[in-house]
Amino acid sequence: MEATDKVLLIDLENVVGPNQPRPRLLRARVGALVAAAGPVHHVMAGYSHPGTHEDLTLSVLAELGVAACRVPQHANAAEHALLCHARYAHQQGCRSFAVASADRAFTALADYGEFDVLIWEGQPVAARLEACAHRVVRVPRPVLAPVAAAR
């Protein structure tokens, strides 16, 4: 990995929702964030899952070519896992990151290089995160067309 390669980290619970999102919504939102990030080396999405039922999120992320980091349901588990991945990428030479989250925990990315914050228009961002970021990119939320009723 080159220092100029960018890694995109997506905190799914922060930018998509905490409960198993519908596949259409997940595809639209993750797609919009990946497009807003521009060229990236790879994308890692973190989320929690109770493991007691089918995980459609894992399947949709695979369709999109996004690595999934599924963690047990604990406070800040997804953020911690994504930051561990950032540390790994830094050890491999990466110095450029983008994070799709408004969570202050991601200020820790400043230890690994420069980072951008991708967030929805109108979504509040932790003041400290905004201050640490190289730039904040406010992304329009994708609008889902109504699903046609089956005949």
C-alpha positions as CSV (number, residue, x, y, z in Angstrom):
1,M,0.0,0.0,0.0
2,E,1.3,3.4,-1.0
3,A,1.2,6.5,1.3
4,T,-1.1,8.1,-1.3
5,D,-3.6,5.3,-1.3
6,K,-6.8,6.2,0.5
7,V,-8.8,3.8,2.7
8,L,-12.5,4.5,3.3
9,L,-13.9,3.5,6.6
10,I,-17.7,3.4,6.9
11,D,-19.4,3.4,10.3
12,L,-22.7,1.8,9.1
13,E,-24.6,2.4,12.3
14,N,-23.8,6.1,12.1
15,V,-24.5,6.7,8.4
16,V,-27.0,4.1,7.5
17,G,-28.8,3.0,10.7
18,P,-28.3,0.8,13.7
19,N,-30.8,-2.0,12.8
20,Q,-30.5,-4.3,9.8
21,P,-31.2,-1.8,7.0
22,R,-33.2,-2.7,4.0
23,P,-30.9,-3.8,1.1
24,R,-32.1,-1.0,-1.2
25,L,-31.3,1.6,1.4
26,L,-27.9,0.1,2.2
27,R,-26.9,-0.1,-1.5
28,A,-27.9,3.5,-2.1
29,R,-26.2,5.0,0.9
30,V,-23.0,3.0,0.7
31,G,-22.9,3.6,-3.0
32,A,-23.2,7.4,-2.5
33,L,-20.5,7.4,0.2
34,V,-18.1,5.4,-1.9
35,A,-18.7,7.7,-4.9
36,A,-18.1,10.8,-2.7
37,A,-14.8,9.4,-1.4
38,G,-13.3,9.2,-4.9
39,P,-10.5,6.8,-5.7
40,V,-9.7,4.5,-2.8
41,H,-7.5,1.5,-2.2
42,H,-10.3,-0.3,-0.4
43,V,-13.4,0.2,1.7
44,M,-14.1,-1.3,5.1
45,A,-17.6,-1.1,6.7
46,G,-18.1,-1.8,10.4
47,Y,-21.3,-2.7,12.1
48,S,-22.7,-4.8,14.9
49,H,-24.9,-7.8,14.5
50,P,-26.4,-10.0,17.2
51,G,-25.7,-13.1,15.1
52,T,-29.1,-14.6,15.9
53,H,-30.6,-14.1,12.5
54,E,-29.8,-13.7,8.8
55,D,-27.3,-11.0,8.0
56,L,-28.4,-9.3,4.8
57,T,-25.9,-6.5,5.4
58,L,-23.0,-8.9,4.9
59,S,-24.4,-10.1,1.6
60,V,-25.1,-6.6,0.3
61,L,-21.7,-5.3,1.2
62,A,-20.2,-8.3,-0.6
63,E,-22.2,-7.4,-3.7
64,L,-20.8,-3.9,-3.5
65,G,-17.2,-5.1,-3.1
66,V,-17.0,-3.6,0.4
67,A,-15.2,-5.5,3.1
68,A,-17.4,-6.1,6.1
69,C,-16.2,-5.9,9.7
70,R,-19.1,-7.4,11.7
71,V,-18.7,-7.1,15.5
72,P,-20.8,-8.2,18.5
73,Q,-23.3,-5.6,19.8
74,H,-21.3,-3.6,22.3
75,A,-20.9,0.2,22.7
76,N,-18.3,1.5,20.2
77,A,-17.4,-2.0,19.0
78,A,-17.7,-1.0,15.3
79,E,-15.7,2.2,15.8
80,H,-13.0,0.3,17.6
81,A,-12.7,-2.3,14.9
82,L,-12.5,0.3,12.1
83,L,-9.8,2.1,14.0
84,C,-7.9,-1.1,14.4
85,H,-8.1,-1.6,10.6
86,A,-6.8,2.0,10.2
87,R,-3.8,1.2,12.4
88,Y,-3.2,-1.9,10.3
89,A,-3.4,0.1,7.0
90,H,-1.0,2.7,8.5
91,Q,1.5,-0.1,9.3
92,Q,1.3,-1.1,5.7
93,G,2.1,2.5,4.6
94,C,-1.2,4.2,4.2
95,R,-1.4,7.9,5.2
96,S,-4.7,8.9,3.7
97,F,-8.1,8.0,5.0
98,A,-11.7,8.9,4.6
99,V,-14.3,8.1,7.3
100,A,-18.1,8.1,6.8
101,S,-19.2,8.9,10.4
102,A,-19.9,11.9,12.6
103,D,-18.5,10.1,15.7
104,R,-15.8,11.8,17.7
105,A,-14.0,8.5,18.2
106,F,-12.6,8.9,14.7
107,T,-10.4,11.8,15.7
108,A,-7.9,9.1,16.4
109,L,-7.3,8.9,12.6
110,A,-5.2,12.0,13.0
111,D,-2.5,9.7,14.5
112,Y,-2.3,7.8,11.2
113,G,-2.3,10.6,8.7
114,E,-4.7,13.0,6.9
115,F,-8.4,12.2,6.8
116,D,-11.6,13.5,5.3
117,V,-15.0,13.1,6.9
118,L,-17.9,12.1,4.7
119,I,-21.3,12.9,6.2
120,W,-24.9,13.5,5.1
121,E,-26.0,17.0,4.5
122,G,-27.7,18.3,7.6
123,Q,-26.2,15.5,9.9
124,P,-24.5,17.0,12.9
125,V,-20.8,16.2,13.2
126,A,-18.8,16.1,16.5
127,A,-17.0,19.4,16.7
128,R,-13.7,17.8,17.6
129,L,-13.9,15.5,14.6
130,E,-14.6,18.4,12.3
131,A,-11.7,20.3,13.7
132,C,-9.2,17.3,13.2
133,A,-10.4,16.5,9.7
134,H,-8.5,17.7,6.6
135,R,-12.0,18.4,5.1
136,V,-15.6,17.6,5.7
137,V,-17.6,16.5,2.7
138,R,-21.4,16.9,3.1
139,V,-23.0,14.3,0.8
140,P,-26.6,14.6,-0.4
141,R,-28.7,11.7,1.0
142,P,-29.8,9.4,-1.8
143,V,-33.5,9.4,-2.5
144,L,-35.0,6.0,-3.0
145,A,-37.7,5.8,-5.6
146,P,-40.9,4.1,-4.4
147,V,-41.0,0.4,-5.1
148,A,-43.7,-0.5,-7.7
149,A,-46.4,-2.8,-6.3
150,A,-46.3,-6.3,-7.6
151,R,-49.3,-7.3,-9.7
